[in-house]
Amino acid sequence: MGKIKIHEIAKEIGLTSKEVIAKANELGIEVASHMSSVEEEVAAKIKNSFQKVSKGSNQKQESKKETSKKETAKKETSKKSRKSWNNASDYST
């Protein structure tokens, strides 16, 4: 049996290390930072606790992804607008 770091667990389940640390502490598992290591059984316990909670929150995560995609598209459009405006001003002289 090996050990798994908290940040690796967070990455696997798509959450922040802070969220994983908080959940681990709720479960009575002492972890101090994202670099703390836990046994594989303990890591499985932490992951399973999120799976029970995340069944209802999967929709929230999906809507967050869509929102961030829209924000990225807006930023790219804004950059393109600025570039075309800058290019147009080059020809005004």
N, C-alpha and C positions, 0 to 999 in steps of 0.2 A: 504494500500500500504506500502510495506517495502522498505528497502534500501539494495543495493547490493554493495559490495566492488569491487574496480577495479580489484584486483587480482583474484576474483571469475569470473568476466567477461572474463578475459584473459584465465583462465583455461578452461572455457566453450568453447571458440572459438579456443583454441589451439595456442595462441600467447603469447608473453611476456607482462608483465605489462607495460613496457616502450612503446611498440607499441600502447597499448590501451590508455595510457595517452596522447601520441602524437596525436592520432586520436581524442580523446575527446577535446583536446585543439584546434585542427583544426575546430571542430564543434562548438567552442565557449563555451564549457563546462569546467569550471574551476575545475581541479583536481590537487592535489599536489604530491600524492604518491600512491603506490599500496594499501594502507590502506584507501584511500579516499572512501567515500560512495556516491552513487547517487540513486535517486529514480528509481523505476522499469521502468517507461516510458523512462527516460533518458538512462538507461542501454539498453533498447530495441533499442533506437535510435543509440547507439554506435554499438551494435551488427549488426544491419541492415546495417550500413555504411560499415562494413567489409564484409558482405555478397555480397554487390554490387561489391566490389573490388575483393573479393576472387574467384569469378567465374572463372576468368582467371588464378588465382594463385594456384588453387587446384592441377594442374599438377606439379607445382614447389614443393609444399609440399610433394606430393607423391614421387617425385624423391629424395627429401631430405631424406625421410624415407628409401628408398631403399639404398641410399648411406650410411646412418648411419648403416644399417643392414650389408652391405658389410664390413664396417670398423670394426664393432664388430666381425664379423667372422674372419677377418684377425688377430685381436688382440688375439682371442681365439686360433687360429692356432699357432700364435707366442708363446703363453704361453705353449702350448703343446710341441712345438719343444724344448723350453728351458728345460722343465721338463724331456723330454726323454734324452736330452744331459746331464743334471745333473745326471740322473740315470745311464747313461752309464759310466760316469767318476767314479762313486762309485765302479764299478767292475774292474777298471783298476789296482788296487793294488794287 
